[in-house]
Every structure is written in C-alpha cells, then in structure tokens.
Amino acid sequence: MEIGSVPVCFDECIQEVETGSGLTSDEKNCMRECYLKRVSSREDFGLLMTQMQVKSTMKAWKDTFT
C-alpha cells in the first residue's frame, strides 16, 4: 500500500520537476500529509476488519453455547 501511495501523492503534490532545484517546502509538506493520510486510512481499515472478525467470532461462540 505504501509503495502504491507514492505515485498518487506525487501526482497530487508535485507541480514541476526541475533537475537540481529539489522540492519546495509546500510540495514536501503535501507529500508528507498525503502519504500519512493514506497509511492512516489503511490502518483504520485494518482495525475495522479486525473488529468485524471479532464480532463474527463472538457471535459464533454465542450460538455454540445457546
């Protein structure tokens, strides 16, 4: 997921690529924010999937003992 985030963030944040000049501070900040948002959303999705799995497991256990 992180590797897939780089082209998306790059396309959103980088306006012009010049050799030797590097990125502006605005472009660097944009890349940082974009990347961290994407990683955060991946972690949130993982947490959601874990919660759904726990609910499903608990329901199965409940059905087993009733």
Biopython code that builds the backbone (N, CA, C, O; Angstrom):
import numpy as np
from Bio.PDB.StructureBuilder import StructureBuilder

atoms = [
    (1, "MET", "N", (0.824, -1.201, 0.000)),
    (1, "MET", "CA", (0.000, 0.000, 0.000)),
    (1, "MET", "C", (0.862, 1.257, 0.000)),
    (1, "MET", "O", (0.564, 2.222, -0.704)),
    (2, "GLU", "N", (1.932, 1.241, 0.793)),
    (2, "GLU", "CA", (2.777, 2.431, 0.855)),
    (2, "GLU", "C", (3.417, 2.722, -0.499)),
    (2, "GLU", "O", (3.495, 3.876, -0.920)),
    (3, "ILE", "N", (3.872, 1.671, -1.175)),
    (3, "ILE", "CA", (4.503, 1.870, -2.485)),
    (3, "ILE", "C", (3.478, 2.410, -3.474)),
    (3, "ILE", "O", (3.797, 3.260, -4.305)),
    (4, "GLY", "N", (2.250, 1.915, -3.385)),
    (4, "GLY", "CA", (1.187, 2.414, -4.248)),
    (4, "GLY", "C", (0.801, 3.847, -3.943)),
    (4, "GLY", "O", (0.228, 4.526, -4.795)),
    (5, "SER", "N", (1.105, 4.315, -2.747)),
    (5, "SER", "CA", (0.764, 5.679, -2.355)),
    (5, "SER", "C", (1.677, 6.709, -2.995)),
    (5, "SER", "O", (1.274, 7.851, -3.217)),
    (6, "VAL", "N", (2.891, 6.311, -3.287)),
    (6, "VAL", "CA", (3.874, 7.276, -3.778)),
    (6, "VAL", "C", (3.429, 7.924, -5.094)),
    (6, "VAL", "O", (3.434, 9.152, -5.174)),
    (7, "PRO", "N", (3.045, 7.165, -6.132)),
    (7, "PRO", "CA", (2.634, 7.832, -7.380)),
    (7, "PRO", "C", (1.403, 8.721, -7.210)),
    (7, "PRO", "O", (1.333, 9.791, -7.814)),
    (8, "VAL", "N", (0.441, 8.301, -6.405)),
    (8, "VAL", "CA", (-0.758, 9.105, -6.202)),
    (8, "VAL", "C", (-0.384, 10.417, -5.536)),
    (8, "VAL", "O", (-0.801, 11.487, -5.979)),
    (9, "CYS", "N", (0.402, 10.333, -4.473)),
    (9, "CYS", "CA", (0.812, 11.540, -3.758)),
    (9, "CYS", "C", (1.687, 12.419, -4.648)),
    (9, "CYS", "O", (1.556, 13.643, -4.643)),
    (10, "PHE", "N", (2.564, 11.799, -5.398)),
    (10, "PHE", "CA", (3.452, 12.562, -6.273)),
    (10, "PHE", "C", (2.643, 13.352, -7.281)),
    (10, "PHE", "O", (2.897, 14.537, -7.493)),
    (11, "ASP", "N", (1.667, 12.701, -7.906)),
    (11, "ASP", "CA", (0.836, 13.373, -8.911)),
    (11, "ASP", "C", (0.015, 14.509, -8.304)),
    (11, "ASP", "O", (-0.218, 15.526, -8.956)),
    (12, "GLU", "N", (-0.424, 14.335, -7.054)),
    (12, "GLU", "CA", (-1.235, 15.364, -6.406)),
    (12, "GLU", "C", (-0.405, 16.556, -5.947)),
    (12, "GLU", "O", (-0.890, 17.688, -5.958)),
    (13, "CYS", "N", (0.839, 16.315, -5.545)),
    (13, "CYS", "CA", (1.610, 17.340, -4.847)),
    (13, "CYS", "C", (2.675, 18.047, -5.691)),
    (13, "CYS", "O", (2.919, 19.238, -5.498)),
    (14, "ILE", "N", (3.293, 17.349, -6.599)),
    (14, "ILE", "CA", (4.433, 17.909, -7.319)),
    (14, "ILE", "C", (3.941, 18.620, -8.572)),
    (14, "ILE", "O", (3.278, 18.028, -9.424)),
    (15, "GLN", "N", (4.278, 19.890, -8.663)),
    (15, "GLN", "CA", (3.823, 20.697, -9.792)),
    (15, "GLN", "C", (4.788, 20.606, -10.973)),
    (15, "GLN", "O", (4.363, 20.402, -12.111)),
    (16, "GLU", "N", (6.065, 20.755, -10.707)),
    (16, "GLU", "CA", (7.060, 20.783, -11.779)),
    (16, "GLU", "C", (8.354, 20.167, -11.250)),
    (16, "GLU", "O", (8.794, 20.468, -10.140)),
    (17, "VAL", "N", (8.947, 19.311, -12.057)),
    (17, "VAL", "CA", (10.195, 18.667, -11.660)),
    (17, "VAL", "C", (11.337, 19.309, -12.438)),
    (17, "VAL", "O", (11.384, 19.261, -13.667)),
    (18, "GLU", "N", (12.256, 19.911, -11.685)),
    (18, "GLU", "CA", (13.434, 20.520, -12.294)),
    (18, "GLU", "C", (14.665, 19.867, -11.698)),
    (18, "GLU", "O", (14.713, 19.597, -10.498)),
    (19, "THR", "N", (15.651, 19.614, -12.529)),
    (19, "THR", "CA", (16.867, 18.998, -12.019)),
    (19, "THR", "C", (17.647, 19.997, -11.182)),
    (19, "THR", "O", (17.844, 21.145, -11.580)),
    (20, "GLY", "N", (18.079, 19.549, -10.035)),
    (20, "GLY", "CA", (18.914, 20.370, -9.178)),
    (20, "GLY", "C", (18.186, 21.259, -8.204)),
    (20, "GLY", "O", (18.784, 21.685, -7.215)),
    (21, "SER", "N", (16.915, 21.565, -8.435)),
    (21, "SER", "CA", (16.234, 22.505, -7.545)),
    (21, "SER", "C", (15.572, 21.810, -6.367)),
    (21, "SER", "O", (15.385, 22.436, -5.324)),
    (22, "GLY", "N", (15.214, 20.550, -6.494)),
    (22, "GLY", "CA", (14.546, 19.839, -5.409)),
    (22, "GLY", "C", (13.095, 20.248, -5.258)),
    (22, "GLY", "O", (12.543, 20.949, -6.106)),
    (23, "LEU", "N", (12.485, 19.804, -4.175)),
    (23, "LEU", "CA", (11.087, 20.116, -3.923)),
    (23, "LEU", "C", (10.961, 21.362, -3.056)),
    (23, "LEU", "O", (11.823, 21.649, -2.225)),
    (24, "THR", "N", (9.885, 22.087, -3.261)),
    (24, "THR", "CA", (9.613, 23.241, -2.404)),
    (24, "THR", "C", (9.091, 22.737, -1.060)),
    (24, "THR", "O", (8.719, 21.570, -0.936)),
    (25, "SER", "N", (9.062, 23.600, -0.071)),
    (25, "SER", "CA", (8.560, 23.192, 1.244)),
    (25, "SER", "C", (7.083, 22.832, 1.176)),
    (25, "SER", "O", (6.637, 21.929, 1.883)),
    (26, "ASP", "N", (6.313, 23.526, 0.334)),
    (26, "ASP", "CA", (4.893, 23.203, 0.174)),
    (26, "ASP", "C", (4.719, 21.807, -0.432)),
    (26, "ASP", "O", (3.850, 21.044, -0.009)),
    (27, "GLU", "N", (5.542, 21.484, -1.413)),
    (27, "GLU", "CA", (5.467, 20.156, -2.035)),
    (27, "GLU", "C", (5.867, 19.070, -1.038)),
    (27, "GLU", "O", (5.253, 18.004, -1.000)),
    (28, "LYS", "N", (6.879, 19.333, -0.246)),
    (28, "LYS", "CA", (7.302, 18.358, 0.773)),
    (28, "LYS", "C", (6.202, 18.134, 1.794)),
    (28, "LYS", "O", (5.911, 16.994, 2.157)),
    (29, "ASN", "N", (5.591, 19.211, 2.259)),
    (29, "ASN", "CA", (4.505, 19.089, 3.231)),
    (29, "ASN", "C", (3.313, 18.344, 2.638)),
    (29, "ASN", "O", (2.700, 17.513, 3.309)),
    (30, "CYS", "N", (2.991, 18.636, 1.400)),
    (30, "CYS", "CA", (1.888, 17.960, 0.726)),
    (30, "CYS", "C", (2.171, 16.458, 0.621)),
    (30, "CYS", "O", (1.291, 15.644, 0.900)),
    (31, "MET", "N", (3.384, 16.090, 0.223)),
    (31, "MET", "CA", (3.765, 14.675, 0.120)),
    (31, "MET", "C", (3.648, 13.996, 1.475)),
    (31, "MET", "O", (3.122, 12.887, 1.573)),
    (32, "ARG", "N", (4.129, 14.649, 2.511)),
    (32, "ARG", "CA", (4.082, 14.078, 3.865)),
    (32, "ARG", "C", (2.638, 13.852, 4.305)),
    (32, "ARG", "O", (2.294, 12.772, 4.784)),
    (33, "GLU", "N", (1.796, 14.869, 4.144)),
    (33, "GLU", "CA", (0.397, 14.762, 4.560)),
    (33, "GLU", "C", (-0.346, 13.705, 3.748)),
    (33, "GLU", "O", (-1.100, 12.907, 4.306)),
    (34, "CYS", "N", (-0.138, 13.697, 2.452)),
    (34, "CYS", "CA", (-0.810, 12.733, 1.581)),
    (34, "CYS", "C", (-0.423, 11.310, 1.967)),
    (34, "CYS", "O", (-1.286, 10.443, 2.105)),
    (35, "TYR", "N", (0.868, 11.072, 2.140)),
    (35, "TYR", "CA", (1.362, 9.736, 2.474)),
    (35, "TYR", "C", (0.809, 9.290, 3.828)),
    (35, "TYR", "O", (0.325, 8.166, 3.960)),
    (36, "LEU", "N", (0.879, 10.172, 4.837)),
    (36, "LEU", "CA", (0.410, 9.804, 6.173)),
    (36, "LEU", "C", (-1.092, 9.555, 6.199)),
    (36, "LEU", "O", (-1.554, 8.673, 6.923)),
    (37, "LYS", "N", (-1.862, 10.314, 5.425)),
    (37, "LYS", "CA", (-3.303, 10.082, 5.352)),
    (37, "LYS", "C", (-3.595, 8.715, 4.759)),
    (37, "LYS", "O", (-4.487, 8.010, 5.231)),
    (38, "ARG", "N", (-2.852, 8.334, 3.728)),
    (38, "ARG", "CA", (-3.076, 7.044, 3.084)),
    (38, "ARG", "C", (-2.702, 5.892, 4.007)),
    (38, "ARG", "O", (-3.407, 4.884, 4.057)),
    (39, "VAL", "N", (-1.596, 6.033, 4.739)),
    (39, "VAL", "CA", (-1.190, 4.989, 5.676)),
    (39, "VAL", "C", (-2.192, 4.893, 6.814)),
    (39, "VAL", "O", (-2.538, 3.797, 7.254)),
    (40, "SER", "N", (-2.662, 6.054, 7.296)),
    (40, "SER", "CA", (-3.645, 6.083, 8.378)),
    (40, "SER", "C", (-4.941, 5.407, 7.949)),
    (40, "SER", "O", (-5.530, 4.656, 8.726)),
    (41, "SER", "N", (-5.391, 5.660, 6.733)),
    (41, "SER", "CA", (-6.630, 5.052, 6.271)),
    (41, "SER", "C", (-6.470, 3.541, 6.121)),
    (41, "SER", "O", (-7.427, 2.795, 6.330)),
    (42, "ARG", "N", (-5.276, 3.086, 5.764)),
    (42, "ARG", "CA", (-5.018, 1.645, 5.682)),
    (42, "ARG", "C", (-5.117, 1.025, 7.062)),
    (42, "ARG", "O", (-5.709, -0.043, 7.219)),
    (43, "GLU", "N", (-4.541, 1.684, 8.074)),
    (43, "GLU", "CA", (-4.594, 1.169, 9.439)),
    (43, "GLU", "C", (-6.028, 1.183, 9.969)),
    (43, "GLU", "O", (-6.435, 0.257, 10.671)),
    (44, "ASP", "N", (-6.790, 2.216, 9.643)),
    (44, "ASP", "CA", (-8.195, 2.280, 10.062)),
    (44, "ASP", "C", (-8.988, 1.137, 9.443)),
    (44, "ASP", "O", (-9.829, 0.535, 10.111)),
    (45, "PHE", "N", (-8.731, 0.835, 8.180)),
    (45, "PHE", "CA", (-9.419, -0.260, 7.509)),
    (45, "PHE", "C", (-9.050, -1.590, 8.160)),
    (45, "PHE", "O", (-9.914, -2.444, 8.359)),
    (46, "GLY", "N", (-7.779, -1.767, 8.489)),
    (46, "GLY", "CA", (-7.339, -2.989, 9.168)),
    (46, "GLY", "C", (-8.025, -3.156, 10.516)),
    (46, "GLY", "O", (-8.417, -4.263, 10.885)),
    (47, "LEU", "N", (-8.168, -2.063, 11.248)),
    (47, "LEU", "CA", (-8.849, -2.103, 12.535)),
    (47, "LEU", "C", (-10.321, -2.469, 12.353)),
    (47, "LEU", "O", (-10.862, -3.259, 13.127)),
    (48, "LEU", "N", (-10.964, -1.908, 11.348)),
    (48, "LEU", "CA", (-12.362, -2.231, 11.060)),
    (48, "LEU", "C", (-12.517, -3.713, 10.750)),
    (48, "LEU", "O", (-13.440, -4.354, 11.254)),
    (49, "MET", "N", (-11.627, -4.269, 9.927)),
    (49, "MET", "CA", (-11.701, -5.689, 9.587)),
    (49, "MET", "C", (-11.498, -6.565, 10.826)),
    (49, "MET", "O", (-12.161, -7.591, 10.980)),
    (50, "THR", "N", (-10.589, -6.161, 11.702)),
    (50, "THR", "CA", (-10.353, -6.912, 12.937)),
    (50, "THR", "C", (-11.598, -6.891, 13.819)),
    (50, "THR", "O", (-11.983, -7.918, 14.376)),
    (51, "GLN", "N", (-12.225, -5.728, 13.946)),
    (51, "GLN", "CA", (-13.448, -5.622, 14.753)),
    (51, "GLN", "C", (-14.569, -6.482, 14.184)),
    (51, "GLN", "O", (-15.298, -7.128, 14.937)),
    (52, "MET", "N", (-14.712, -6.496, 12.869)),
    (52, "MET", "CA", (-15.748, -7.310, 12.244)),
    (52, "MET", "C", (-15.483, -8.794, 12.479)),
    (52, "MET", "O", (-16.414, -9.563, 12.718)),
    (53, "GLN", "N", (-14.223, -9.192, 12.413)),
    (53, "GLN", "CA", (-13.875, -10.590, 12.638)),
    (53, "GLN", "C", (-14.153, -10.993, 14.091)),
    (53, "GLN", "O", (-14.648, -12.090, 14.348)),
    (54, "VAL", "N", (-13.836, -10.110, 15.031)),
    (54, "VAL", "CA", (-14.098, -10.399, 16.444)),
    (54, "VAL", "C", (-15.602, -10.533, 16.687)),
    (54, "VAL", "O", (-16.035, -11.446, 17.389)),
    (55, "LYS", "N", (-16.387, -9.643, 16.120)),
    (55, "LYS", "CA", (-17.846, -9.730, 16.286)),
    (55, "LYS", "C", (-18.374, -11.046, 15.731)),
    (55, "LYS", "O", (-19.211, -11.699, 16.353)),
    (56, "SER", "N", (-17.883, -11.427, 14.568)),
    (56, "SER", "CA", (-18.319, -12.670, 13.949)),
    (56, "SER", "C", (-17.937, -13.873, 14.815)),
    (56, "SER", "O", (-18.737, -14.791, 14.993)),
    (57, "THR", "N", (-16.732, -13.865, 15.343)),
    (57, "THR", "CA", (-16.266, -14.959, 16.191)),
    (57, "THR", "C", (-17.082, -15.033, 17.471)),
    (57, "THR", "O", (-17.472, -16.124, 17.889)),
    (58, "MET", "N", (-17.350, -13.891, 18.103)),
    (58, "MET", "CA", (-18.121, -13.869, 19.332)),
    (58, "MET", "C", (-19.557, -14.354, 19.089)),
    (58, "MET", "O", (-20.128, -15.046, 19.932)),
    (59, "LYS", "N", (-20.128, -13.995, 17.956)),
    (59, "LYS", "CA", (-21.481, -14.442, 17.631)),
    (59, "LYS", "C", (-21.494, -15.968, 17.444)),
    (59, "LYS", "O", (-22.410, -16.650, 17.903)),
    (60, "ALA", "N", (-20.473, -16.485, 16.769)),
    (60, "ALA", "CA", (-20.388, -17.936, 16.570)),
    (60, "ALA", "C", (-20.253, -18.652, 17.903)),
    (60, "ALA", "O", (-20.860, -19.704, 18.103)),
    (61, "TRP", "N", (-19.476, -18.102, 18.806)),
    (61, "TRP", "CA", (-19.317, -18.716, 20.135)),
    (61, "TRP", "C", (-20.641, -18.678, 20.901)),
    (61, "TRP", "O", (-21.021, -19.649, 21.555)),
    (62, "LYS", "N", (-21.327, -17.554, 20.808)),
    (62, "LYS", "CA", (-22.607, -17.404, 21.489)),
    (62, "LYS", "C", (-23.609, -18.437, 20.976)),
    (62, "LYS", "O", (-24.335, -19.050, 21.759)),
    (63, "ASP", "N", (-23.641, -18.624, 19.666)),
    (63, "ASP", "CA", (-24.552, -19.596, 19.066)),
    (63, "ASP", "C", (-24.178, -21.014, 19.481)),
    (63, "ASP", "O", (-25.056, -21.872, 19.574)),
    (64, "THR", "N", (-22.926, -21.278, 19.728)),
    (64, "THR", "CA", (-22.466, -22.612, 20.109)),
    (64, "THR", "C", (-22.959, -22.975, 21.512)),
    (64, "THR", "O", (-23.304, -24.128, 21.770)),
    (65, "PHE", "N", (-22.992, -21.999, 22.410)),
    (65, "PHE", "CA", (-23.348, -22.280, 23.800)),
    (65, "PHE", "C", (-24.825, -22.077, 24.126)),
    (65, "PHE", "O", (-25.234, -22.291, 25.267)),
    (66, "THR", "N", (-25.625, -21.672, 23.156)),
    (66, "THR", "CA", (-27.056, -21.487, 23.457)),
    (66, "THR", "C", (-27.889, -22.593, 22.920)),
    (66, "THR", "O", (-29.108, -22.586, 23.088)),
]
sb = StructureBuilder()
sb.init_structure("model")
sb.init_model(0)
sb.init_chain("A")
sb.init_seg("    ")
for serial, (resi, resn, name, xyz) in enumerate(atoms, 1):
    if name == "N":
        sb.init_residue(resn, " ", resi, " ")
    sb.init_atom(name, np.array(xyz, "f"), 0.0, 1.0, " ", f" {name:<3s}", serial, name[0])
structure = sb.get_structure()
